[in-house]
Amino acid sequence: MIKPYSLILFIFSLLSLPSLAQDAEIKFGKVSQEELSMHVYPLDSSASAVVLSDIGNTRFKYSEGSGIQLEFTRHTRIKILSTSGYEWANVRVPLYNDGKDKERISSLKGYTYNLVNGNVEKEKLKSSSEFSEKYSDHYDIAKFTMPAVKEGSVLEYEYTITSDFMYNLQDWEFQKSIPVMWSEYNVSIPEYFNYKQFMRGYHSLAIHDTGKKPGKFTYSTKTRSGGRGLRDANLHTNFKNESLDFTEYTERWVATDVPALVEEPHITTMDDYVMKITFELASIMFPGETMKVYSTTWENIDKELLDAEYFGNIIQKKGVVKKEVDALAVGETDPMKKLAILYTYMRDQVRWNGDKRLFASQTSQKTLENKSGNSADINLTLIAMLNYAGIETYPVALSTRDHGILIPSYPMINQFNYVIAMVKIDGQTLLLDATEQNCPFNLLPIRCLNGNGRVVSNEASEKWVKLEELQNANTNQLVVAYVSLNEAQQLEAKISSSSTDYLALKLRQKYSKGEEERSKPIKEQYQGWNITNYEATQWEDIYKPVEEKMQGTMNNEMMETGDIIYLNPILINRVHENPFKLEDRTYPVDYAHTNKQMYMMNFTIPQGYEVEELPESIALALPDNGGKFIYQTKQIGHMIQVVNKLEIHKSRFDAQEYPYLREFYNQIVAKQSEQLVLRKQKLSE
């Protein structure tokens, strides 16, 4: 007879999951001679350490008094190749808690193995090396440090995590910042539990096996017979063992020779590129019980947000902002001007405290009174103000670049950590974020340019917006320099520069922080120059380009040898080295926005000199109109003009496009390294 779930929850036990890692034949304590004598990892000679094996197993078990639990066991072996790999001896294990119950670590054991004069010496992990600390409201960190670590050591440890949280089936990362030779994860799940799984990353699995096998829950029932009351000596308690047969689904993932995940330029957050698998509890259904559904849909998340006190309730209470809107927009009938007035007020008068949040921390009234708040306080209040002013505005939930790429096919509210405003006005769609000082309303902070945003509304026809495309994010800079050789044989230049969009925003942010901070972008861009007579205009009008004018001298790009002068004509914005170091990159290049830079140098040939060699003009283009590089040189009388134009037309390049992008920059570096050669004219006889 099948017992109801309410009884089974407390009294069944689950058969143990046997190890599925037999292909690797890795047993605790059995460290090979090859592992101990390894000095260099052949697939990555620069690696400071390498994970020899990392094997995880998750099973369901029954614990008396606790009921069904998840049991996760991890066995890890790491080879230390150099002193910079010592950090891998410090192990951190996150443990979840919900405020009442918490995950527990147990059965921790570990050894460090060293090869000394041909003999294996091993040092046991001592309990004094173990401790824990609070990490956040819902996570503690268990820590331990492996002993006797030196170059050549093999570290091996194993531990078990017991969890009461069925929704927290352990995720698994196959990739780390050092190479991984063998990474394996095994799960065994009774048919009553349904989990969604999501795999991400840019390295392929070597093995992926699925299967099923018979399983059995064994539980006991208790009945009483005889006697007429609890104190009657004739009362007997009878225990009976019963069982419930079920199907147990197994799954095994193995990745081999996984390269180290190296941080390169132009990424969101490294967590977006790690090869890993994550799980979400979708439903539980035991025989005779109604299915309990845990997974959600985006529509349910919309409703949850709109019903939330510190999200939907903020934008629905328009009366709270009535006083401010009426005072600010009095007599103004033009919707675009109203928009500019209200946005400017929130941006300039309410200071962002630096916290990136999806939910507000206070009411709109408090935000306006305190004149400060987190990002949601500011932007949700702005939405309420615009709607009260008759401007169609909706909240857009998103994930900032440091929080990770949002996956639309994976509906989970914790993918969001931020909210901005979307405005429909005069046939246009605008995205607004009033947290950033000196930012015009038609420009989002770069942290927001991260794929898709979710329009949280019952009325809006569109539900997803592409943030970069809708924003039309870009950076433009034009630099013109007039260069000559002064009497001290130094290069002397008059330079003018015009910068828009994100570069202009960066400059304005520096200007607002005082003279010392203001000089930093100048020093960054004009390295090697002695800048004098610097002047910037239009930096207070954030809807216009920042215009800069300056004079300067330099001599580190010129060399005089006898009658010859060698000069690199790219004196500004030169690409000195290829930013893309990896020969192969398995994850995308994410610029966040497009870029256009143009540099024009007009060089006056010194009296008594003539052009010996002028770099040739070239034009390069990336496939699919991804970008272009134009380098043009010409002589006009006693002047040499060099035009250097670099344009990146796409904000994101896939891994398949990386070789073209890398070679594109190789050629730019090579071209910009070429010299202009001048020779002193011979005196006529």
N, C-alpha and C positions, 0 to 999 in steps of 0.2 A: 504494500500500500504506500503511495506517495504521500509524504508528510508535507504540510504547508510550509512556505518559506519562513514565516515568523518563527517556527520551531527550528528549522534547518540552520538559520542564521547563527544560532548559538551553539549548536551541538554537532555539526558535521565536521569531518576532517578530510583533507585532500591528500591524495597520494603524492609522494615526493616526485619531483621532476628529475629524471636522470640527466647527467651531463651530456650535452650534445656536441661538445668540442673535441670529439675524438679525432677529427682530421688533423688538428694541430698537435695532438698528443702532448699536451702541456699539463704537467702535474706539479702541484705545489712542492717545492723543495728539490725538484729534479732539474737543476740548472746544468746546462751542457758545457763541455770544455770550449766549444766554439763561441758560446755566448760570453764566457769569461775572458777569452783571449782576443776578442774583437777590439780593434783599435780605431777603425774607421768604418762608418756605414757606407757600403759601396755605392748605394743609390743617391747619397747626399754626403759628400766628403766634408762639407762645412758643418754638419749637424753636431751640436754639443751633447746631445743625448738622443736615444731612440727607444721608442716603446717596442719591446720585443714581442709582447703579447698583452692583450687587454680583453678579458672575457667576463661577460655579465650574464646572469641567469635570474629570471623573475618567475616565481611560482606563487600559487595561492595556497594558503595553509589554514588550519584551524587551531586556535589557541584557547584553552580553557579559560573562561572568564572574559575573553576579548572577542571571540567569534572569528569571522573570516578576516584574514590579514594577507597583505602582500609581503612576500619575502624576496629581497633582492640581494644577491651575492656577487661580489666583484673580486676577481683575481688579476693582479697587474704585475708585470715584470718590465723593468726599465734598465737600460744600459747607459751608464754615464761615460761619456767620451772625452770631456774636457771640463775644466773648472767652471766654465760658464753654464754647465749643465747641472751644477749642484742644487740649483733651485728646485729640481724635480724630486729632491729628498723631502721637501715640505709638502705634505698632502692635505688638502682641504676637502671635506665631505659635507655638502649642504643637507640639512635635516629640516623638513617642513613641520610646522605646527599650526593649528587653527585657533590658538588661544587657550584651548582646554587639553586636547590630546596632542601628542607629538610623535614623530618618527624617532626610532632608537637605533643606535649602532651597537653591534655586538660581535663576538667571535673575531675580534681583530688580532691578527698575527702578522709578523713580518720579519724578514732577515735581510741583511746586507752581506753579499758574497764578494770576497776579494781573492785574487790569485796572488799568493805570496811565495816566491821561490818555488813555483811549481805546485804548491799546495793550496787547497781551497780553505780559506778561513771565513767563518760566518759569524755575524754579530746579530743577536736577537733584539728586536724592537722591545723596549722596556715601557712599562705602563707610565713611567714618569715623563715620557715623551708625548703623552696624550693630554689634550685639554680641549675645551670648547669655549665659544664666545657667541654672544648675540649678534646677528648680522642685520636683521630687520624685524619688523613686527611678526612676520610669518616664517622666518628662517633663522636657525642657529647653524653655526659652522663647527663641526668636529675637526680637530687638527691633530696631526702627529708628524714627527720628524724621524726619518730613517737614520740609524746610527752609522758611524765609521765610514762615511762616504768619501771617496777619492776617485781620481781618474781611473777608469777601468772597472769600477764597482758595478755589480748587478743588484738592483733593488727589487725585492719581491714582497708584496703584501696582499692580504685578503681580509675582507670584512663583510658583514651582513647588515642590511638595513631592514627593519621590520616596521611596517606601516599599516595603520588602521584606515587609511584613506584610499578607497577603491578608485577614486578619480585621479589619483596621483601615481599611476603606473610609471615606473622610472623611464625617463628618456635615455637616449644613448648617443654619445658623440663618438664617431669613428675617427675623427681628425683632430689633431692638436697642433701646437706651434713647433713641434718636433716631429720627425717622421714616425710612422706607425707601421710595423711589419705585419702584425696580425691583430685585427680587432673583430670581436665576435659578440653577438647578443642573441640570447635565446629567451623566448617567452612561452609559457604554457597556460592557456586560458580556458576555463570551463565554458561550455556552450551557453551558460546563462548570462555571461558578461559579453557585451559587444563594445569594442573600442575602435574608434577611427584612428588611423595612423597616417602620419605625414612625413615623407622623406624629403630632405633638402640637401643641397651640396652639389659639388661638381666633380666628384670622383665616383667611378662605377663600383658596384658590388661584385665580389668574386664568387660568392655563393649566396643564394636565397632559396631556402627550402621551406616548404609548408607541409603539414601533415596533420593527421588526427589519430587518436588512439582511444581505447576505452578507459574511462576513469570511474572512480567510485567515491562517493561521500559515505563515510561510516559514522553513524551517530547512535546514541542510546536514548531509550525512552524509559520513563519511570512510572510505575503504577503501584497502587496500594490495595491490599485485599485483607479481608478478615477483620475482626474486632469491631467495636462500636464507637471508637473515638481515637484521637491521636495518642492518648495515654494507655490505651488498651494493649496489654501484652500480646494479644493475639493478632495485632496489626502487623502485616508484613509489607515490606517495600520490595518490589520486583523490578530489576533492570533488564532491559532487553536491547540487544544490538540489532540495528537495522541498517540498511544501506540503500543508496539511490545511485543507480548507474547513469552515467552521462557520457557525452563525447567531449574529449579534451583536445583543443586545437593548439598545435605547436607551430612555431615559426622561428626561423633561424636566419640571421643576416651575418655575413662575413665580408670584411673588406681587407685586402692585403696590399702591402707596399703603398700605403697612403702617404703622399708627400706632405711635408710640413706646410701649414697654412701661414704664409709669410705676408705680413702687412705691406702693401704697396700703396702708392698714391691713388687718389680718386676712388674712394670706397664709401659706403654708408657706415656700417659697423661690421667688424669682423665676424660677429655672430651670424650675419646673413649668409656667410660663405662656408661655414663649417659643415662638413658632411655629418648629418645626424638624423635620427628618427625620433619623433615625438608622438604622444598618444593623447586621445581625448575619450573619456568615458561617454559612450553614446546612449546606452540603455542597459538595464538589468531586468531579466524576466525569469522567474523560477516557475516550475510547474504549479498550476493552480493559483498563480498570482497575476495581478495586472502588471503589464509592462511599465517600468519606471523610466521615463525618458530624461536624459541629462543633457544631451547635445542640443544645440539651438540653431536658429536661422538668423540671417541678418535682419529680417522683419521683426523677429522677437527682440533683437538687440536694439533696434530703433525704438520699439515700444518701451523697453526698459529705460532707455536714456530719456525719452520724452516724459516718462512718468516720474523720473528721479527728481528729488527735491532740489539737488544742486546741479541740475542740468536743464531739463525741460521746464521746471518750475521757474527758473531764473528768466528764461526768455518769454514765458507766458505772462508774467506779471509786469505788463507794460506801464501800469499806473505808478509803479515805484520810480520810474525814470521820467515821468511827466514833467516835473519841475525843471530838471536840467535841460530837457529837449526844448521845452517851450521858451526857456530863457536864451538858449544858444541859437535857435533857428527862428527867432521871432521875425516875422515879415518876409522870410525867405521862401520863395515858391519853386525855385529851380531845384529839382531832385538831386542833380549832381553836386550843386553847391552845398545843399544840406548834408549830403554824404561826406563831402570834404570837411565841413565844419565839425560834424559829430566825430568823425574818425580822428581828426587832428586833436580835438579836445581829449579823447580817451588816450591817445598816444602820448600827448605832452603833459597832461595833468594827472594821469593815474600811472604810477610807476610800477613796472613789473618787478617782482621780487626774485626772479630767476627760476622759479619752480615751473616746470612743464607739466601741465595737468589736463586731464579730460574733464574732471569735475571741479566745480567751484568750491571754494572753502568758506564762502560767506555769501550773504544776500547782495543784490545789486546796490541796495541802500548803503550797506556797510562798505562796499567797494568804493562808492562815490564819496562817502564820508571820510574814509581812511585815506583815499587817494593812493592806494596801493593794493596789490593782490597778485595771485598767481595768473598764469596765462588764461585759464578758463574764467576766472573772475572778470578779467578785462574783456575778453572777446565775447562771452555770453552776455555781459552787460551791454556791450556795443550792439549786439544783435537785437536786444530788447529795445534799445534806443532807436535804431534804424527802423524797426518794424512800427514802433509808435509814431515815427515821423512819416509813415506811409511808404517806406522803401522796402520792396520785397527782399527779405533776407532770411537765409537758412544757416544752421550750424553745419559744419563739415568736420567730422571726426577723422583724425589721421594719426599716423605714426611718424615721429620725427626721425631724422637720419641716424641719430645715435641710439634709437630704440629698435630699429630694424625695419626691413621691408614688410609691408602689409600684404597678405595673401588673400585676395577676395574669395577664393574657393574654400577658405578655412574660417568659418564664422565663429569668432571668439572675441569677446569684448576686451580682453587683455591685450589684443593686438593694437589697440588705440592708447595713446598717452597724451593727446593734444586735441584742441578744437579751434577752428578759425571760422570766419564768416564768409558766406557766398552771397553776393548781391546781384540781383537782376535789375538792370537800370538802363534805360535808353537803348534797348536792344543788345546790350552788352552783358557779359557775365564776368564779374570781378571777384577775386579772392582777397580778403582783408585779414590782417593780423596787426592789432594795435599795440603790441608789446614792444616793438623795436623803435627806439628813438632814431630820428633822422631818416625814417623809412617812408617813402610815399605810399599812398594807398594802393597803387597798382603794382606793388612789389612785395612779395612774401619774403620773410627771412629765409636764408638758405637752409636752415634746419628743417623747414617745412617741405622742401622739394624732395619728395620721397615716394614716387609712384602714384598710388591711388588714394583718394579721400572718399569717405562715405557721407553722402548728404542725408542728414538725419531729419526726416520730415515725412508727413503723411500727404502733403500737397505737392511737393516737387516731383516733376515727371522723371528727372534723371536721378539715379541713385549713386552712381560712381562718377567721379571726375578725375581726369589725369592732371595732377597738380602742375607738372612742368609745362605741359602743352597749354593749359588754360592760362597759366601765368605768363607764358611767352618769355620765360626767364632768359636773360642775356647779359653779357658784359661787353662794352665797346670802349676801346681806347685808341686815340690818335696822338702820336708823338712826332713833332717836327723839330729837328735840330739843325742849326747852322754852326758849322765847326770850322775852325782854322787853327793854324800853328802860331802861337805867340812868340815873343822875343826870347822867352825862357825855354823855348822848345817844348812847350806843353800844349796839349790839345785844349783849346778854349771853345766853349760852346754857349750859344743862346738856345734855350729849349722851351718849347711850349707844349702843353699836354691838355687833352680834353677827355674826360672819363665819364661814363654813364653807368646806370643800373648798379650792379653789385660792386663794381670797383668804386664807383662814386659813393655808394653807401659805406664801404669800408673806410674811404678817406674821411667822410663826414664823421664817422664814429671816432676816428682818431683825433680829428679837429676838436671835437667837443670835450676831449679829455685833457686839453692843455698842450703847452708848447712841447714838452718832452715826448708825449705820446704822438703828437702831430708829426714829429720829425721821423718817426720810425718807418712809415711806408716810403718816405723819400729816400732814406738810407737803404731800405731793402731794394728799391727799384734802381737807384743810382749808385750802386756799390762801386767804390773806387773814385768817385767824384768828390771834389771839394766844392760844395754848392754854396753860392752866394746870391744875394738879392732875390730870395725866394718870395713869391707872392701867389696866393690862391684867391680866386674870386668865385662868386656864385655858390659857395659852399653852404650858405644859409638858405638859399632857395632850393629845396630838395627836389623840385621837379625840373631842374635844369642841370646840365653837365657841370662837373667841377672843372674849372679852368685853372691851370697852373702855369706860371712863368718863372724861369730861373736862369741864372748864369752859373757856369762852373768850369773848373779845370781838372784835367786828369793826365796821367802819363803812363799808366800801366798797360794800356792797349797799343802803345806805340814803341817801336824800337828803331834806333838809328845806328847803322853800321857803315862806316865810311861814307860813301856817296849814296847809300841806299836807306830809304825809310820804309819800314814795314808797319802797316796800320790795319787793325781789325775794324772795319767800318760799322760793325754792329756794337755800338757803344751803350745801347739801352735795350732792355728786354731780351738779351741774348740767352739762348738755351745752352748752358755750358755742358750739361750732360743729360743723357736720356733718362727721363724719370721712371721708365719702365725697365727694371733690372732683370726680371725673370725672363728666361728664354721661353717658357710656356706658362701662361696664366690661365687657370681653369675657371676663374670667376670674372664677372664683367668689370669694365672700367666705367665708373659713374662720376661724371663731372658736375652733376646737379644742374648745370645750365650751360648754354652755349657761350662761346667766346669769340671775339673778333679784336685783333690787335694789328695796328698798322704803325710802322716806324719809318720815317723818311729823314735821311741825313743828307744835307747839302754841304759838301766839304770843299773849301777853297784851297786849290793847289798852291803850296808855298812858292813864292817867287824864286825862279832859278831851278825849279824841279819840273819833271814831266812824268807822265804815267808810264811805268815799265810793264805793269801787269794789273789787269782789272778782273775781279772774279766774274765768271760767266753768269748770265741770267738763267734761271730755271723756274719751272712751275711743277708742283707736285699736287696730286689729288688722292684722297682716300676713296675707296669704293662706295657706291651708293650715296654719293654726295655727302660723305661724312665729314669732310673738311678739306682745306687746301692750304698750300704754302707757296707764296710767290716771292721770288728774290730777283730784283731787277737792278742792274747797274748801267749807268751811261755817263759819258763825259759831255758836258756842255761848256765849251770854251775852257775857262780856267776853273770850272767847278765840276766836281763829281757828285752825282746824285745816286743814292742807294735807297731802294724801297724794299722793305721787309714786311710782308703781310702774312699773318698766321690766323687762320679761322678754323674753329671747331664747330661744326654745324649740328652735331647731335649731343645730347646730354648723356647718353648711355651707349656703350659699345659692348656687344656680347663677346664671349670668350673666343668665338670663331673669328671675330674681327681683330683680335688682339695682335696677331702677327703683322698685319698691315699697319696698325697703329704704331707698333714698336719700330718697324722699319721706317715709317714716316718720320718719327723723331730721330732715328739714326741719321737719316739724310739731312734733317734740319741741323743737327749738331755739327755734322761734317761741313755743311755749306756755310754755316755761321762762323766756322773756325778759319775760313779762308782769308788770306791777307790781301790788302791793297798794297801794291809795291810802287814806290816812287823812286826815281833816279835823278840825281843832280845833273842838270844839263851841262854838256861840255862847252867851254868857251870857244867861240868861233875864232879861227886863226886870222 
